[in-house]
Amino acid sequence: MPAEEIFYLPLSELAQRIETKKLSPVELTEMYLERSLKLGPRFNAYARLTPEIALEQAKAAEKEIHHGHYRGPLHGIPYAAKDLLAVKDVPTTWGAKPYADQVFHYDATVIEHLNRVGAILIGKAAMIELAGGMGYRFASASLEGAARNPWDTKCWTCGSSSGSGAIVAAGLAAFAIGSETWGSILCPSAFCGVSGLRPTYGRVSRYGAMALAPSMDKIGPLARSAEDCARVFAAIAGHDPKDRSTVPIDKGAFTYSPSLDLRARPLRAGWLTNAWKKLDSGVAKALLAAEKVVRKYFASVKPATLPDGPFEDAGNVIIAAECAASFETLIRSGGVRELTDPLGQIAGYVNEQYSAADYLRALSVREMLQKKIEGLFDSFDVLVTATQPIPASPLETNLETDLAFPDPLGAIGNLCGLPALSVPCGFTENNLPVGLQFVGRAGDDFAVIQAARTFQLHTDWHRKHPRVA
């Protein structure tokens, strides 16, 4: 196997080699650290590496496995965590200058879960400042600067999990943890040609994570494949008494088995006809080919339409109002002036102008929408469409003026807390990845995983990777 290929092996292959002692967790960690140290700066992928933590955890994993204590498929596997997750005694900057020296003396619950299964933290992934909560015009809105796409370093990775996308695409870690309030897992997955899971709202604890819009924030994995995402999701999902927004114990945990019979549940797919007003020609071509695969291997595929309504407006109001509350001290103190992006420096003051009446009206729209979406999923198990209507954008793009397009599914999916999984489904003529997303009913994360796995059983787009060495 070429040396480069080991960095793109799926978790199942890495786990099998580690469990059978053909691959040392220490050796693998040192390889990823060396690669990340060398290539990470090229992509502005990391907020920081954590070699001391990584090597300590790797040595502990190797010792345990040597003595027959194998914890499961993430034991000894290196990963990166978005820099909005607290890691004990390690700076957690939220991608923003006002918090550059911020340190927590505890681990986020997601980090605790990954520690428990023996995964190895090799670094904190770079991110858009404050996860984009204050708005931003440019990809450079981050302490680390603009994240560069491994497929074309003149292009962006998308935000706000910008570094997480770059890390997985460039093979700098086996998987990464991202977060999404509106698009921040799915978009980097599409732009970077990786698989990314946005879980059902409340399925993964946000204790120890930066709060942007608490009624919409979600945490999930980016990885090589849908199966890899499922393995990580199984490790981090579950009720957490420290996060009262997590779902009840009997609905929180997720169990994954590679022997799961994909044909046990015939999937009814709704092919969305109104998710995007216009598709880039390269995206349209890839989507057409993907549709043929879906039609061939799913039980049924019928046209589906999203309900009409002011859902994007409602989502924007909720995020703005909740963000203003989350960062009230930063706004009132004038600390927002330290943010990198010119829009971020002023948007907080605009967000504060939304009234309680505005917020309550938006919540009423959300409640109406949730009822409509429940009705839609009476006919379908998953909804399918392009993850983004365009491929990765140039780094210098003004996101406010040149990359503004309606995104009703992004609004609907996040307002309703729906699970979604984006997988690669092709490339444009400029060799930029295209993503296909599967969206499921709230609570039915299994459906989107099954759908994405089915698609990947019959395609090999997820096995492609950029040449970066």
C-alpha positions as CSV (number, residue, x, y, z in Angstrom):
1,M,0.0,0.0,0.0
2,P,1.4,3.5,-0.9
3,A,2.3,5.4,2.2
4,E,-0.3,8.1,1.4
5,E,-3.1,5.6,1.4
6,I,-2.9,4.7,5.1
7,F,-4.2,8.2,5.9
8,Y,-7.4,7.6,4.0
9,L,-8.3,4.1,5.3
10,P,-11.8,3.8,6.7
11,L,-12.2,3.4,10.5
12,S,-13.1,-0.3,10.0
13,E,-9.8,-1.0,8.4
14,L,-7.8,1.0,10.9
15,A,-9.6,-0.7,13.7
16,Q,-9.1,-4.2,12.4
17,R,-5.3,-3.5,12.1
18,I,-5.1,-2.1,15.5
19,E,-7.2,-4.8,17.2
20,T,-5.0,-7.5,15.5
21,K,-1.9,-5.6,16.6
22,K,-0.8,-5.2,13.0
23,L,-0.8,-1.4,13.5
24,S,0.4,0.4,16.6
25,P,-1.8,3.3,18.0
26,V,1.5,5.1,18.9
27,E,2.8,4.6,15.3
28,L,-0.4,5.7,13.7
29,T,-0.7,8.7,16.0
30,E,2.9,9.8,15.3
31,M,2.2,9.5,11.6
32,Y,-0.9,11.6,11.7
33,L,0.9,14.2,14.0
34,E,3.8,14.4,11.6
35,R,1.5,14.8,8.6
36,S,-0.6,17.4,10.5
37,L,2.5,19.4,11.5
38,K,3.7,19.4,7.9
39,L,0.5,19.9,6.0
40,G,-1.9,21.5,8.5
41,P,-0.5,25.1,8.0
42,R,-1.0,24.7,4.2
43,F,-4.7,24.5,4.7
44,N,-5.1,26.6,7.9
45,A,-6.7,23.4,9.3
46,Y,-5.8,23.5,13.0
47,A,-6.2,25.9,15.8
48,R,-3.5,23.9,17.5
49,L,-2.1,20.4,17.7
50,T,-2.2,18.5,21.0
51,P,0.8,16.2,20.7
52,E,1.3,15.7,24.5
53,I,-2.3,14.6,24.9
54,A,-2.2,12.5,21.8
55,L,0.9,10.5,22.6
56,E,-0.2,9.9,26.2
57,Q,-3.5,8.6,25.0
58,A,-1.8,6.5,22.2
59,K,0.6,4.9,24.7
60,A,-2.3,4.1,27.0
61,A,-4.3,2.6,24.2
62,E,-1.4,0.5,23.0
63,K,-0.8,-0.8,26.5
64,E,-4.5,-1.7,27.0
65,I,-4.8,-3.4,23.6
66,H,-1.6,-5.4,24.3
67,H,-3.1,-6.7,27.5
68,G,-6.4,-7.7,25.8
69,H,-8.5,-4.7,26.7
70,Y,-9.8,-3.6,23.4
71,R,-12.5,-0.9,23.8
72,G,-13.9,-1.0,20.2
73,P,-13.6,0.4,16.8
74,L,-12.3,3.9,17.8
75,H,-9.7,2.6,20.3
76,G,-6.3,4.0,19.2
77,I,-7.8,6.1,16.4
78,P,-6.6,9.8,16.0
79,Y,-9.2,12.5,15.6
80,A,-9.6,16.3,15.7
81,A,-12.2,18.3,17.6
82,K,-13.6,21.6,16.4
83,D,-12.3,24.4,18.6
84,L,-15.6,25.2,20.2
85,L,-15.4,22.0,22.3
86,A,-13.7,22.4,25.7
87,V,-10.7,20.2,26.3
88,K,-9.3,20.4,29.8
89,D,-6.5,22.9,30.3
90,V,-6.1,23.4,26.5
91,P,-7.0,26.8,24.9
92,T,-10.5,26.7,23.4
93,T,-10.7,29.9,21.3
94,W,-14.0,29.6,19.5
95,G,-12.0,30.8,16.5
96,A,-12.2,34.4,17.8
97,K,-9.6,36.9,19.0
98,P,-11.6,37.9,22.1
99,Y,-11.3,34.3,23.4
100,A,-7.8,33.5,22.2
101,D,-6.6,32.8,25.7
102,Q,-9.7,31.1,27.0
103,V,-9.1,27.8,28.9
104,F,-11.6,25.5,30.5
105,H,-10.7,23.1,33.3
106,Y,-13.0,20.3,32.2
107,D,-13.8,18.3,29.0
108,A,-16.9,18.7,26.9
109,T,-19.1,15.6,27.1
110,V,-18.3,14.7,23.5
111,I,-14.6,14.7,24.4
112,E,-15.4,12.6,27.5
113,H,-17.3,10.0,25.4
114,L,-14.4,9.8,22.9
115,N,-11.9,9.4,25.7
116,R,-14.0,6.6,27.1
117,V,-13.8,4.6,23.8
118,G,-10.1,5.2,23.5
119,A,-10.0,7.7,20.6
120,I,-6.9,9.9,20.5
121,L,-7.2,13.7,20.3
122,I,-4.4,15.0,18.1
123,G,-5.6,18.6,17.7
124,K,-8.3,21.3,17.8
125,A,-9.7,22.1,14.4
126,A,-9.8,25.7,13.2
127,M,-13.3,27.3,12.8
128,I,-15.0,30.4,11.7
129,E,-15.1,32.9,14.6
130,L,-18.0,32.2,17.0
131,A,-19.2,29.6,14.5
132,G,-20.4,32.4,12.3
133,G,-23.0,33.5,14.8
134,M,-22.3,37.2,14.3
135,G,-22.3,36.8,10.5
136,Y,-19.3,37.0,8.3
137,R,-18.5,38.2,4.8
138,F,-15.2,36.4,4.1
139,A,-13.6,33.0,4.5
140,S,-10.8,34.7,6.5
141,A,-13.1,35.2,9.5
142,S,-11.1,33.0,11.8
143,L,-8.1,33.3,14.1
144,E,-6.3,30.9,11.7
145,G,-7.2,32.7,8.5
146,A,-9.2,31.2,5.6
147,A,-9.3,27.4,5.6
148,R,-8.0,26.2,2.2
149,N,-9.6,23.3,0.4
150,P,-7.3,20.3,-0.1
151,W,-8.9,19.8,-3.6
152,D,-7.9,23.3,-4.6
153,T,-6.1,25.6,-2.2
154,K,-7.5,28.6,-4.0
155,C,-11.0,27.5,-2.7
156,W,-12.7,27.5,0.7
157,T,-13.8,24.6,2.7
158,C,-17.0,26.3,3.9
159,G,-17.8,27.2,7.5
160,S,-18.1,27.1,10.3
161,S,-16.5,23.7,10.7
162,S,-13.9,24.9,8.2
163,G,-10.9,23.2,9.7
164,S,-12.7,19.9,10.4
165,G,-13.5,19.6,6.6
166,A,-9.9,20.3,5.6
167,I,-8.5,17.9,8.2
168,V,-10.6,14.9,7.0
169,A,-10.2,15.8,3.3
170,A,-6.4,16.1,3.6
171,G,-6.0,12.9,5.6
172,L,-4.7,14.7,8.7
173,A,-6.9,12.7,11.1
174,A,-9.1,9.7,10.7
175,F,-12.2,11.8,11.6
176,A,-13.1,15.1,13.0
177,I,-15.9,16.6,15.1
178,G,-17.9,19.5,13.8
179,S,-21.0,21.4,14.7
180,E,-24.0,22.8,12.8
181,T,-26.5,25.5,13.5
182,W,-27.3,26.0,9.8
183,G,-25.1,24.1,7.3
184,S,-21.8,24.0,9.2
185,I,-21.4,20.2,9.0
186,L,-23.1,19.5,5.6
187,C,-21.5,22.4,3.7
188,P,-17.8,21.5,4.6
189,S,-18.6,17.9,3.9
190,A,-19.8,18.8,0.4
191,F,-17.1,21.3,-0.4
192,C,-14.3,18.9,0.8
193,G,-15.6,15.7,-0.6
194,V,-16.1,13.9,2.7
195,S,-19.0,12.4,4.6
196,G,-20.7,14.4,7.4
197,L,-23.5,13.6,9.8
198,R,-25.8,16.2,11.3
199,P,-27.6,14.3,14.1
200,T,-31.1,14.9,15.3
201,Y,-31.2,17.9,17.6
202,G,-30.6,16.8,21.2
203,R,-29.1,13.4,20.2
204,V,-25.5,14.5,21.1
205,S,-24.7,16.5,24.3
206,R,-23.5,20.1,23.9
207,Y,-22.2,20.4,27.4
208,G,-18.8,22.1,27.2
209,A,-19.5,23.4,23.7
210,M,-19.8,27.0,22.7
211,A,-23.5,28.0,22.5
212,L,-24.5,30.0,19.4
213,A,-28.3,29.4,19.1
214,P,-29.1,26.8,21.8
215,S,-32.3,25.7,20.2
216,M,-30.6,24.8,17.0
217,D,-26.9,23.9,17.7
218,K,-25.9,20.3,17.0
219,I,-22.6,18.3,17.1
220,G,-21.6,15.6,14.7
221,P,-18.8,13.8,12.9
222,L,-17.0,14.3,9.5
223,A,-15.3,11.2,8.3
224,R,-14.3,9.0,5.3
225,S,-17.8,7.4,4.9
226,A,-21.3,7.1,6.2
227,E,-20.2,4.0,8.0
228,D,-17.4,5.8,9.7
229,C,-19.8,8.6,10.7
230,A,-22.1,5.9,12.2
231,R,-19.2,4.5,14.3
232,V,-18.4,7.9,15.7
233,F,-22.0,8.8,16.2
234,A,-22.5,5.6,18.3
235,A,-19.7,6.8,20.6
236,I,-20.9,10.3,21.2
237,A,-24.8,10.0,21.1
238,G,-26.9,9.7,24.2
239,H,-28.7,11.5,27.0
240,D,-26.6,13.8,29.2
241,P,-27.9,15.1,32.5
242,K,-25.5,18.0,32.1
243,D,-27.4,19.1,29.0
244,R,-31.1,19.3,29.6
245,S,-31.8,19.7,25.9
246,T,-30.6,16.1,25.1
247,V,-33.3,13.6,24.3
248,P,-34.4,11.0,27.0
249,I,-32.3,8.0,27.8
250,D,-34.4,5.6,25.8
251,K,-34.2,7.7,22.7
252,G,-30.7,9.0,22.9
253,A,-28.2,6.2,22.5
254,F,-27.3,4.8,19.1
255,T,-26.0,1.3,18.5
256,Y,-24.1,0.5,15.3
257,S,-23.2,-3.0,13.9
258,P,-21.4,-3.5,10.7
259,S,-23.4,-6.7,10.1
260,L,-26.6,-4.5,10.0
261,D,-28.7,-5.8,7.1
262,L,-29.3,-2.8,4.8
263,R,-32.3,-4.5,3.2
264,A,-34.1,-5.0,6.4
265,R,-36.0,-1.8,5.9
266,P,-36.9,-0.8,2.3
267,L,-36.3,2.9,2.1
268,R,-38.8,5.3,0.5
269,A,-36.9,8.3,-0.9
270,G,-38.4,11.6,-1.8
271,W,-36.4,13.3,-4.5
272,L,-36.7,17.0,-3.7
273,T,-37.7,19.2,-6.6
274,N,-37.7,22.6,-4.9
275,A,-34.7,22.6,-2.6
276,W,-32.6,24.8,-4.9
277,K,-33.6,27.4,-7.4
278,K,-30.5,26.9,-9.5
279,L,-27.7,24.4,-9.7
280,D,-24.2,24.9,-10.9
281,S,-23.8,22.8,-14.2
282,G,-21.2,20.5,-12.6
283,V,-23.4,19.9,-9.6
284,A,-26.4,19.3,-11.8
285,K,-24.5,16.7,-13.8
286,A,-23.3,14.8,-10.7
287,L,-26.7,15.0,-9.1
288,L,-28.3,13.4,-12.2
289,A,-25.9,10.5,-12.0
290,A,-26.6,10.1,-8.3
291,E,-30.3,10.1,-8.9
292,K,-29.9,7.0,-11.1
293,V,-28.1,5.2,-8.3
294,V,-30.8,6.1,-5.8
295,R,-33.6,5.0,-8.2
296,K,-31.9,1.7,-8.8
297,Y,-31.2,0.7,-5.2
298,F,-33.9,2.3,-3.1
299,A,-37.4,0.7,-2.6
300,S,-39.1,3.7,-4.1
301,V,-38.2,7.1,-5.3
302,K,-40.9,9.7,-5.9
303,P,-40.9,13.5,-6.3
304,A,-41.2,15.5,-3.1
305,T,-41.6,19.2,-2.4
306,L,-40.7,21.2,0.7
307,P,-43.5,23.3,2.2
308,D,-43.6,27.0,1.3
309,G,-43.3,29.5,4.1
310,P,-41.1,32.2,5.7
311,F,-38.9,29.5,7.2
312,E,-35.6,31.0,6.3
313,D,-36.7,34.3,7.9
314,A,-37.8,32.5,11.0
315,G,-34.5,30.6,11.2
316,N,-32.6,33.8,10.9
317,V,-34.6,35.5,13.6
318,I,-34.1,32.7,16.0
319,I,-30.4,32.4,15.4
320,A,-29.9,36.2,15.7
321,A,-31.9,36.5,18.9
322,E,-30.4,33.5,20.6
323,C,-26.9,34.6,19.4
324,A,-27.4,38.0,20.9
325,A,-28.2,36.4,24.2
326,S,-25.3,34.0,24.0
327,F,-22.8,36.8,23.4
328,E,-24.5,39.6,25.3
329,T,-21.4,40.3,27.4
330,L,-19.2,40.4,24.3
331,I,-21.6,42.8,22.5
332,R,-22.3,45.1,25.4
333,S,-18.6,45.3,26.3
334,G,-17.6,46.3,22.8
335,G,-15.5,43.2,22.5
336,V,-17.0,42.4,19.1
337,R,-14.7,45.1,17.7
338,E,-11.9,42.5,18.1
339,L,-13.5,40.1,15.7
340,T,-11.7,39.7,12.3
341,D,-14.7,40.1,10.0
342,P,-16.2,43.5,9.4
343,L,-19.7,42.1,9.4
344,G,-19.1,40.3,12.7
345,Q,-18.0,43.5,14.3
346,I,-21.4,45.1,13.8
347,A,-24.0,42.3,13.4
348,G,-24.3,41.7,17.1
349,Y,-25.8,45.1,17.6
350,V,-28.3,44.4,14.8
351,N,-29.2,41.1,16.4
352,E,-30.0,42.8,19.7
353,Q,-32.7,44.8,17.9
354,Y,-35.0,41.8,17.5
355,S,-37.8,41.9,20.0
356,A,-39.5,39.3,22.1
357,A,-42.5,39.5,19.7
358,D,-40.2,38.8,16.7
359,Y,-38.8,35.8,18.5
360,L,-42.1,34.4,19.5
361,R,-43.5,34.8,16.0
362,A,-40.5,32.9,14.7
363,L,-41.2,30.1,17.2
364,S,-44.8,29.9,16.1
365,V,-43.6,29.5,12.5
366,R,-41.3,26.8,13.6
367,E,-44.1,24.9,15.3
368,M,-46.3,25.1,12.2
369,L,-43.4,23.9,10.1
370,Q,-42.7,20.9,12.4
371,K,-46.2,19.7,11.9
372,K,-45.9,20.0,8.1
373,I,-42.6,18.1,8.1
374,E,-44.1,15.3,10.2
375,G,-46.7,15.0,7.6
376,L,-44.2,14.9,4.8
377,F,-42.3,12.0,6.5
378,D,-45.5,10.0,6.6
379,S,-44.8,9.4,2.9
380,F,-41.0,9.2,2.9
381,D,-38.2,7.8,5.0
382,V,-35.6,10.2,3.6
383,L,-35.5,13.3,1.4
384,V,-32.7,13.6,-1.1
385,T,-31.1,16.4,-3.0
386,A,-27.7,18.2,-3.6
387,T,-26.0,19.2,-0.4
388,Q,-25.1,22.6,-1.9
389,P,-26.0,24.0,-5.3
390,I,-22.5,25.1,-6.0
391,P,-19.0,23.6,-5.5
392,A,-16.3,25.1,-3.3
393,S,-16.1,28.9,-3.7
394,P,-13.0,30.9,-4.2
395,L,-11.3,32.2,-1.0
396,E,-11.8,35.8,-1.9
397,T,-15.6,35.5,-2.4
398,N,-17.8,38.0,-0.6
399,L,-20.2,35.6,1.0
400,E,-22.7,38.3,1.8
401,T,-23.1,39.6,-1.8
402,D,-21.7,36.9,-4.1
403,L,-22.7,33.7,-2.4
404,A,-26.2,34.4,-1.2
405,F,-28.9,32.0,-2.4
406,P,-32.1,30.7,-0.9
407,D,-31.6,27.6,1.3
408,P,-35.1,26.4,2.4
409,L,-33.9,22.9,3.3
410,G,-31.1,24.3,5.5
411,A,-33.7,26.3,7.3
412,I,-36.2,23.5,7.5
413,G,-33.7,20.9,8.5
414,N,-32.2,22.9,11.3
415,L,-35.5,24.5,12.6
416,C,-37.0,21.0,12.9
417,G,-33.8,19.4,14.2
418,L,-33.7,16.8,11.4
419,P,-30.8,14.4,10.9
420,A,-29.0,14.6,7.6
421,L,-25.9,13.0,6.1
422,S,-23.9,14.4,3.2
423,V,-21.8,12.1,1.1
424,P,-19.7,12.7,-2.0
425,C,-21.5,12.0,-5.3
426,G,-19.1,13.2,-8.0
427,F,-16.9,16.1,-9.2
428,T,-17.3,19.2,-11.4
429,E,-15.3,19.7,-14.5
430,N,-12.8,21.6,-12.3
431,N,-12.3,18.5,-10.1
432,L,-14.2,20.0,-7.1
433,P,-16.4,17.6,-5.1
434,V,-20.2,17.5,-5.1
435,G,-22.3,16.4,-2.2
436,L,-25.6,14.5,-2.0
437,Q,-27.6,14.8,1.2
438,F,-30.1,12.5,2.8
439,V,-32.5,14.1,5.3
440,G,-34.6,12.1,7.8
441,R,-37.4,12.5,10.3
442,A,-36.4,13.9,13.7
443,G,-35.1,10.9,15.7
444,D,-34.6,8.7,12.7
445,D,-30.8,9.1,12.4
446,F,-30.7,5.4,11.3
447,A,-32.6,6.2,8.1
448,V,-30.1,8.7,6.9
449,I,-27.2,6.5,7.8
450,Q,-28.8,3.5,6.0
451,A,-29.5,5.6,3.0
452,A,-26.0,7.0,2.7
453,R,-24.5,3.6,3.3
454,T,-26.6,2.1,0.6
455,F,-25.5,4.8,-1.8
456,Q,-21.9,4.3,-0.9
457,L,-22.1,0.5,-1.4
458,H,-22.8,1.2,-5.1
459,T,-20.5,4.2,-5.7
460,D,-16.8,4.9,-4.9
461,W,-16.8,8.7,-4.7
462,H,-16.1,8.5,-1.0
463,R,-12.9,6.6,-1.7
464,K,-11.5,9.5,-3.8
465,H,-9.1,11.9,-2.1
466,P,-7.0,14.8,-3.1
467,R,-3.3,14.5,-3.7
468,V,-1.7,16.7,-1.1
469,A,1.6,15.1,-0.1
